[in-house]
Amino acid sequence: MFNLTRKPCPILASRLFSEKSFYPTFVTDMREASTSIVIESPFISQRRLDRLCPVLDKALRRGVRIVVNTRSPAEHDGLLRMQSEEGVNTLQNMGILVLLTGGHHRKLAIIDDKILYEGSLNILSQNDSCEVMRRIESVDLARQMIEFTGLERWYTK
């Protein structure tokens, strides 16, 4: 017997993106964000921040709370360390809450407690590598990820 009241599975309705197709959809989601943007990206590059900061700044001006969780710059060497330090300063000066997590390697984003991106793409540094990101629209799965990662204490509900 069929249960017509059963909710569709959000994973089955999810969409996959490559490094080429990810950013246009992600930027659209950030432009439409009304309450919060959480980004976890272990690496930061100035090149990628130059492209994303204008969108993040507009979101901040709309009153969107933004949290970035990244690897501590001290865990990088040379150019990566310098770019990470500069990136963290840029984000903090904009008014973004930046968390520094030792050994961080997760790549995900959560927008408005309902859109979850997860995969292999370093959102704040991706340049020329072959990557995958899955976009899932689900309040339940976004909340599960917030709780799983321990971000709920930094997150406005």
C-alpha positions, -999 to +999 in steps of 0.1 A: +000+000+000+013+035-008+016+062+018+008+094+000+015+116+030+051+105+033+076+133+027+099+130-003+135+120+005+157+152+004+188+133-007+170+120-038+159+156-046+195+169-041+217+183-069+253+176-076+277+204-087+312+204-101+339+230-094+326+247-126+289+247-118+290+252-080+296+289-076+267+304-096+241+285-076+260+290-043+262+328-049+225+329-058+217+311-025+238+336-006+221+365-023+188+351-012+199+343+023+177+361+049+190+349+083+223+330+082+253+317+062+277+292+077+308+282+056+333+256+066+364+257+044+399+247+056+417+269+031+413+306+022+427+323-009+426+360-017+416+352-053+384+334-041+377+360-014+379+388-040+350+371-058+329+362-027+334+392-004+310+415-023+282+390-019+290+384+017+291+421+024+256+426+009+243+397+030+258+414+061+241+447+052+208+428+050+213+416+085+224+380+077+247+365+103+277+349+087+300+324+104+332+310+088+350+280+103+385+275+089+418+260+098+441+281+119+466+300+097+494+286+120+487+252+105+498+264+070+532+272+056+544+299+033+519+314+009+490+294+023+497+308+057+500+344+045+467+341+025+450+325+054+460+352+078+450+379+053+417+361+046+408+358+082+416+395+088+395+405+058+365+384+070+368+396+106+371+433+095+338+428+075+321+417+107+320+380+100+326+356+129+356+335+121+363+303+140+397+287+139+396+250+143+428+229+145+430+200+120+399+213+102+392+197+068+354+199+064+339+215+033+303+226+037+279+255+039+245+259+055+222+288+044+191+299+063+189+266+083+176+249+052+201+246+024+231+223+030+261+220+007+286+192+014+314+177-006+350+181-014+352+217-027+371+243-005+345+271-008+369+299+001+399+288-019+389+265-048+410+272-079+417+245-104+410+212-088+383+187-098+356+187-070+321+178-061+294+195-039+259+183-032+231+208-025+203+195-003+173+216+006+162+202+040+157+218+074+162+184+091+195+176+073+208+212+078+200+210+115+216+175+117+248+189+103+248+220+126+245+197+156+269+171+142+296+197+137+290+214+170+282+247+153+249+253+172+266+274+199+278+299+172+246+298+152+216+320+156+184+301+152 
